[in-house]
Amino acid sequence: MNNLSRRKFLLNTTYGLGGLSLSGLLPGGGIFSTPVLAADYVDPLAPKLPHFPAKIKSVIWLHQNGAPSTLDLYDYKPELIRLAGQEIPPSFLKDIKVAIRGGTGKLYASNRTWKQYGESGAWFSDLLPNLAQHADKIAFIKSSTTIGATHDISILKLNTGNLTPGRPTLGAWISYALGSANPDLPAYVVLYNDKKEPRGGALNWSAGFLPAVYQGTAFRPGDSPILHLERPEFVTQQEENGTLSLLNRLNREGAARYPQDTELQARNRSYELASRMEVAAPEAVDLSKESDATKELYGLNDEVSKGYGSNLLRARRLVERGVRFIQVVSGELEIAGENRTWDAHNNLDENHGKHAKAVDKPIAGLLQDLKDKGLLDSTLVVWTSEFGRTSYGQSGNGRDHNPWGYTQWLAGGGIKAGTTFGQTDEVGLQAVGEKVDTYDVHATVLQLLGLDHLKTTFLQNGRSERPTIVYGKVIKELLA
């Protein structure tokens, strides 16, 4: 091979000569407590072994953008209903030093009907009648807290654990730690049902200081989620192969000269992946082959739920094809003549009524479909948001941002279904007892994937970094 080293030969033939399988046997083919540089991998997205046997293979992360009021969805508070219209007693404001916007209003109980469901007796409001039928599949976290109470900062913390840009998102950490289970599709996919990117954009699926190859791949809504994937009409397969071969050779020569340039390495990988995705990706997101019954299950027959339901059906198809982490971000809906997220500082009943209708049937359909196809035991579904909303009102019929106490939930493999962990106070403003931060949710997700969050590390500027920074604990009470 003249001056071509064995390592470079393997690097150049990763997919042509079975290097994907071989790379798992080479140094760096798995994640260890000792940091390993991405440049040492034959293929940075080759499958890697977890620290211990995993409970799940994939995660579907449902971000309810704008922060719904979980007081109006899951957290039934008779005392809030009883005291509605009164000033909030000072005892409930203990440790809350700064009001988010415009001070505290009077206690507000919106016009909801509540009922318990399943053997677990979980409370649901009438906003989620379909999801309520799956109460016994869900493990609630009702003592969730976060830091910060502005959307951009808190969304960033939800995804990266940090309040400022620069750190990897949870999906990027998982891609780094476990690699890809399907070389023809991204390991980390982002879906959104809006005409524009979600708030914060690509920062919320960034690889941060990890090599860029681990960042998320955003799929647009509609029938063509991936831009420029198809070969131009007047370009033959032979011409395209020749162009890609030349680009590959030039990029690899550049990468050899600049081995620490992870952006260049990621570009090489993206060209290779794009070529394979020409066949795999359109099929993966093509809903036309799904039955009418399945489309009905996800709410695709209703214009309000069609966009979100299409994304959840695509998420199930991606799970079937081995995608590790699928982040689904709910979009805006037209409410009172404006495009709005769940962010209901006013007109909460109309806002939440429409958003709940958009997501209720699709999420219930996802849980049922995963169960029917034998995928729920190997998939974790996470329902979450950047924060919750206050028990005191705002603008008469809305709620302010609440980082002090709100609800999230998990369902799927390895979870103790039909349980609830933690609680908020009697009016639902602050978590009481043991609180659950973003770091704890991240640590628990990693645990279910077979990863110890303390040992999933990357050497950055001489410091061994990990997903939960210097925080985080696994919520063992939620694990089966």
C-alpha positions in Angstrom: 0.0 0.0 0.0 3.1 2.2 -0.4 2.9 5.0 2.2 -0.7 4.4 3.0 -1.0 3.3 6.6 -3.3 0.5 7.8 -5.4 3.0 9.7 -5.8 5.3 6.7 -6.6 2.3 4.5 -9.4 1.3 6.9 -10.6 4.9 7.2 -11.0 5.1 3.4 -12.8 1.7 3.1 -15.1 1.9 6.2 -18.2 1.1 4.3 -16.7 -0.6 1.2 -15.0 -3.4 3.1 -17.0 -4.0 6.2 -15.2 -1.4 8.2 -18.3 -0.6 10.1 -18.3 -4.0 11.9 -14.5 -4.0 12.2 -14.4 -0.5 13.8 -16.3 -1.8 16.8 -13.3 -4.0 17.6 -10.7 -1.2 17.3 -9.6 1.2 20.1 -12.4 3.8 20.5 -15.0 1.4 19.3 -16.9 1.7 22.6 -17.3 4.4 25.3 -15.0 4.0 28.3 -14.6 6.0 31.5 -11.3 7.2 29.9 -12.0 9.9 27.3 -11.3 8.9 23.7 -10.7 11.5 20.9 -13.1 11.3 18.0 -10.1 11.3 15.6 -9.1 7.9 16.9 -12.3 6.2 15.5 -12.3 4.5 12.2 -15.9 5.7 11.9 -17.2 8.0 14.6 -20.7 6.7 14.2 -19.9 3.0 14.2 -22.0 1.2 16.8 -20.4 1.2 20.3 -21.1 -0.9 23.3 -22.9 0.7 26.3 -21.4 0.5 29.9 -24.0 -2.1 30.9 -27.0 -3.9 29.3 -29.5 -1.3 28.0 -33.2 -1.3 28.7 -34.1 0.6 25.6 -32.7 1.2 22.0 -34.3 4.5 21.1 -35.7 7.7 22.6 -38.5 9.9 21.3 -38.2 13.2 23.1 -41.5 15.2 22.9 -40.8 18.9 23.6 -44.0 20.8 24.1 -42.7 24.2 22.9 -43.8 27.3 24.8 -44.5 25.5 28.1 -48.0 24.2 28.7 -49.7 24.6 32.1 -49.4 21.1 33.6 -51.8 22.4 36.2 -54.4 22.3 33.5 -53.4 18.9 32.1 -52.1 16.5 34.9 -51.7 18.2 38.3 -55.2 18.3 39.9 -55.3 20.8 42.8 -58.6 21.1 44.7 -57.1 23.8 46.9 -56.3 26.0 43.9 -59.9 25.6 42.7 -61.2 26.5 46.2 -59.0 29.6 46.5 -59.4 30.8 42.9 -59.8 34.6 42.7 -58.0 35.2 46.0 -54.6 36.7 46.5 -51.9 34.0 46.7 -51.0 33.4 50.4 -47.4 34.6 51.1 -46.5 31.1 52.4 -46.7 29.8 48.9 -44.2 32.4 47.6 -41.5 31.4 50.0 -38.1 31.2 48.2 -39.5 32.9 45.1 -37.7 36.2 45.0 -38.5 37.5 41.5 -41.8 37.5 39.7 -41.2 36.6 36.0 -43.5 39.1 34.3 -45.7 41.8 35.9 -45.8 40.5 39.4 -48.2 37.9 40.8 -51.9 37.9 40.0 -54.7 36.2 41.9 -55.0 32.5 42.0 -56.5 31.2 38.8 -58.3 27.9 38.2 -59.2 27.5 34.6 -62.5 25.8 33.4 -61.4 22.2 33.4 -63.1 18.9 34.3 -60.9 16.4 36.1 -61.1 12.6 36.3 -58.9 9.7 37.4 -58.0 7.0 34.9 -56.6 3.4 35.0 -55.6 1.3 37.9 -53.0 3.9 38.8 -55.8 6.5 39.3 -53.8 9.2 37.5 -55.5 12.5 37.1 -56.1 14.0 33.7 -58.2 17.0 32.7 -60.7 16.9 29.8 -58.0 18.4 27.6 -56.4 15.0 27.1 -59.1 12.4 26.7 -57.2 10.1 24.4 -53.9 10.2 26.3 -55.8 9.6 29.5 -56.6 6.1 28.2 -52.9 5.2 28.5 -52.6 6.4 32.1 -51.1 3.0 33.2 -48.3 3.2 30.7 -47.0 6.5 32.1 -44.6 7.4 34.9 -45.2 11.0 36.0 -42.6 13.4 37.5 -44.6 16.0 39.3 -41.8 17.8 41.1 -39.9 19.0 38.1 -37.8 22.2 38.4 -35.4 24.1 36.2 -33.2 27.3 36.3 -34.2 30.4 34.3 -37.6 31.3 33.1 -37.2 32.8 29.7 -37.9 30.5 26.7 -34.5 30.6 24.9 -32.5 30.0 28.1 -34.7 27.3 29.5 -35.1 25.5 26.2 -31.3 25.5 25.9 -31.1 24.1 29.4 -33.7 21.4 28.6 -31.6 20.2 25.7 -28.0 20.8 26.9 -28.2 21.2 30.6 -26.6 24.6 30.4 -27.9 28.2 30.2 -25.5 29.4 27.5 -24.7 27.9 24.1 -21.6 25.7 23.5 -22.5 22.4 25.2 -23.7 19.3 23.4 -27.4 18.4 23.4 -28.5 15.1 25.0 -29.1 13.6 21.5 -25.5 14.5 20.5 -24.1 12.8 23.7 -26.1 9.7 22.9 -24.8 9.6 19.3 -21.3 10.1 20.5 -21.6 7.4 23.2 -23.5 4.7 21.2 -22.9 5.6 17.5 -25.5 4.8 14.9 -27.5 1.6 14.6 -28.3 2.3 10.9 -25.5 3.6 8.7 -28.1 4.8 6.1 -29.9 7.2 8.4 -28.8 9.9 11.0 -28.4 8.7 14.6 -30.1 11.8 15.8 -33.1 13.4 14.0 -35.2 16.5 14.8 -38.8 16.8 13.6 -40.9 19.9 13.9 -44.4 20.7 12.5 -43.9 24.4 11.8 -43.0 26.5 8.7 -39.8 27.7 10.4 -37.3 26.2 12.8 -38.2 25.9 16.5 -37.2 28.7 18.8 -33.4 28.7 19.3 -32.9 26.8 16.0 -29.9 24.5 15.5 -28.5 25.4 19.0 -31.0 22.9 20.3 -29.6 20.0 18.4 -26.0 21.1 18.3 -23.0 18.9 19.0 -21.4 21.7 21.0 -17.8 20.9 21.7 -18.2 17.3 20.6 -17.1 16.5 17.0 -19.7 18.0 14.6 -20.7 14.6 13.2 -22.8 14.0 16.3 -25.2 17.0 15.8 -28.8 16.4 15.0 -30.3 16.3 11.5 -33.4 18.4 11.2 -36.2 17.1 9.0 -38.6 19.7 7.7 -42.4 19.2 7.8 -44.2 18.2 4.7 -43.7 15.5 2.0 -40.0 16.4 1.4 -38.4 16.7 4.9 -34.8 16.6 3.6 -33.7 19.4 1.2 -31.7 18.6 -1.9 -31.7 14.8 -1.2 -32.8 13.7 -4.7 -30.4 13.7 -7.6 -31.0 16.5 -10.1 -33.1 15.5 -13.0 -30.4 15.8 -15.7 -27.5 14.3 -13.6 -26.9 10.6 -14.1 -26.0 8.2 -11.3 -22.5 7.8 -12.9 -21.9 11.6 -12.9 -23.1 11.9 -9.3 -20.8 9.1 -8.2 -17.9 10.7 -9.9 -18.5 14.1 -8.3 -18.9 12.5 -4.8 -15.8 10.4 -5.3 -13.8 13.6 -6.2 -15.2 15.5 -3.2 -14.5 12.5 -1.0 -10.9 12.3 -2.1 -10.3 16.1 -1.7 -12.0 16.2 1.7 -10.1 13.2 3.0 -6.8 14.8 1.9 -7.8 18.0 3.7 -8.8 16.0 6.8 -5.5 14.2 6.8 -3.7 17.6 6.9 -6.0 18.9 9.6 -6.9 15.9 11.8 -8.4 18.1 14.6 -10.9 19.8 12.2 -14.1 18.0 13.2 -16.2 20.1 10.9 -14.3 18.7 8.0 -14.6 15.2 9.3 -18.4 15.8 9.7 -18.6 17.1 6.1 -16.9 13.9 4.8 -19.3 11.8 6.8 -22.3 13.9 5.7 -21.5 13.4 2.0 -21.3 9.6 2.5 -24.5 9.6 4.6 -26.3 11.8 2.0 -25.5 9.3 -0.7 -26.9 6.4 1.2 -29.9 8.5 2.4 -31.0 9.0 -1.2 -32.6 5.6 -0.9 -33.1 5.1 2.8 -34.5 8.5 3.9 -37.4 9.0 1.5 -38.7 5.5 2.4 -38.3 6.1 6.1 -40.4 9.2 6.1 -42.9 8.2 3.5 -46.3 7.9 5.2 -48.2 6.9 2.0 -47.6 3.2 2.7 -49.2 3.4 6.2 -52.8 2.1 6.5 -55.8 4.3 6.8 -56.3 2.9 10.3 -52.8 3.9 11.3 -53.2 7.4 9.9 -56.5 7.7 11.8 -54.7 6.5 15.0 -52.3 9.4 14.8 -55.0 12.0 14.0 -53.9 12.6 10.4 -57.6 13.0 9.4 -57.9 16.2 11.4 -56.2 19.4 10.2 -55.4 20.5 13.8 -53.5 17.3 14.7 -52.3 16.3 11.2 -48.9 18.1 11.3 -47.9 16.8 14.8 -49.4 13.4 14.1 -47.4 13.1 10.9 -44.2 13.8 12.9 -45.0 11.1 15.5 -45.8 8.6 12.8 -42.4 9.4 11.2 -40.8 9.0 14.6 -42.2 5.5 14.9 -40.9 4.7 11.5 -37.5 6.0 12.4 -37.4 3.9 15.6 -38.2 0.9 13.5 -35.1 1.7 11.4 -32.8 2.1 14.3 -32.6 5.8 14.8 -31.3 6.4 18.4 -32.7 9.8 19.3 -35.7 11.5 17.8 -36.6 15.0 19.1 -40.1 16.1 18.2 -40.9 19.8 18.8 -44.5 21.0 18.7 -45.2 24.0 16.6 -47.3 27.1 16.5 -51.1 27.1 15.8 -53.3 30.0 14.8 -55.2 31.2 17.9 -57.2 34.4 18.0 -55.6 35.5 14.7 -52.0 34.9 15.9 -49.6 32.0 15.5 -49.0 30.8 19.1 -47.1 28.1 20.9 -48.3 26.7 24.3 -47.1 30.1 25.8 -50.4 31.2 27.2 -49.9 34.5 29.1 -53.5 35.2 28.2 -56.5 33.3 26.7 -55.3 30.0 28.2 -58.5 28.1 27.7 -58.5 28.7 23.9 -54.8 28.3 23.6 -54.5 25.0 25.5 -57.8 23.8 24.0 -56.3 23.9 20.5 -52.8 22.8 21.3 -54.1 19.9 23.4 -56.3 18.8 20.5 -53.2 19.0 18.2 -51.1 16.6 20.4 -53.5 14.5 22.4 -54.6 11.9 19.8 -51.1 11.7 18.1 -49.3 11.0 21.4 -51.9 8.5 22.4 -51.6 6.9 19.0 -47.9 6.7 19.3 -48.0 4.9 22.6 -50.6 2.5 21.2 -48.7 1.9 17.9 -45.4 1.3 19.7 -47.2 -1.2 22.0 -48.9 -3.0 19.1 -45.7 -3.3 17.1 -43.7 -4.6 20.1 -41.5 -1.4 20.2 -42.7 0.2 23.4 -40.5 -2.1 25.5 -37.4 -0.9 23.6 -38.3 2.7 23.2 -38.5 5.5 25.8 -41.0 8.3 25.2 -40.3 11.5 27.1 -43.0 14.3 27.4 -41.4 17.5 28.6 -41.1 21.3 28.2 -38.8 24.2 29.2 -40.8 24.9 32.3 -44.4 25.0 33.6 -46.9 27.8 34.3 -47.9 29.5 37.5 -51.0 28.9 39.7 -51.6 32.6 39.8 -53.2 34.3 36.8 -51.9 36.8 34.3 -53.9 39.2 32.1 -57.0 37.8 33.7 -57.1 34.5 31.9 -53.5 33.3 31.4 -50.5 32.1 33.4 -46.9 33.2 33.7 -43.7 31.1 33.4 -43.0 28.6 36.3 -39.6 27.0 36.8 -40.3 26.1 40.4 -42.7 23.1 40.0 -44.3 21.4 37.0 -45.0 17.9 35.5 -43.1 15.8 33.0 -43.6 12.1 32.2 -41.8 9.0 30.8 -43.3 5.9 29.2 -41.8 2.8 27.6 -38.9 0.4 28.3 -37.4 0.2 31.7 -40.0 2.5 33.3 -42.2 1.7 36.3 -45.4 2.4 34.5 -48.5 3.7 36.4 -46.4 5.6 39.0 -45.9 9.1 40.1 -42.8 10.6 41.6 -42.9 13.9 43.6 -45.5 16.6 44.0 -46.1 20.3 44.0 -47.6 22.3 46.9 -51.4 22.6 47.4 -51.8 25.3 44.7 -49.3 23.8 42.3 -46.7 26.6 42.3 -43.6 24.9 43.8 -42.2 21.4 44.0 -42.1 20.1 47.5 -39.9 17.3 48.8 -37.4 15.7 46.4 -37.1 17.8 43.3 -36.1 16.7 39.8 -33.9 18.9 37.6 -33.1 18.6 33.9 -29.9 16.9 34.8 -31.7 14.1 36.6 -34.0 13.4 33.6 -30.9 13.3 31.3 -29.1 11.0 33.7 -32.1 8.7 33.8 -32.5 8.6 30.0 -28.8 7.7 29.7 -29.1 5.0 32.3 -31.9 3.3 30.4 -29.7 3.4 27.3 -27.0 1.5 29.3 -24.8 4.6 29.9 -23.5 5.8 33.2 -23.7 9.6 33.0 -20.6 9.9 35.2 -18.6 7.8 32.8 -19.8 9.2 29.5 -17.0 11.7 29.0 -15.2 13.7 26.5 -11.9 15.5 26.9 -12.4 19.2 26.2 -9.6 21.8 26.9 -8.0 19.4 29.4 -11.2 18.8 31.3 -13.2 15.6 31.3 -16.7 16.8 30.4 -19.9 14.8 30.8 -23.6 15.2 29.8 -24.8 16.3 33.3 -21.9 18.7 33.8 -21.3 18.3 37.6 -24.9 17.5 38.6 -27.5 14.8 38.0 -28.8 11.7 39.6 -30.8 8.7 38.2 -34.4 8.8 39.3 -34.3 5.2 40.5 -37.9 5.3 41.8 -39.1 5.5 38.2 -37.1 2.4 37.0 -38.7 -1.0 36.7 
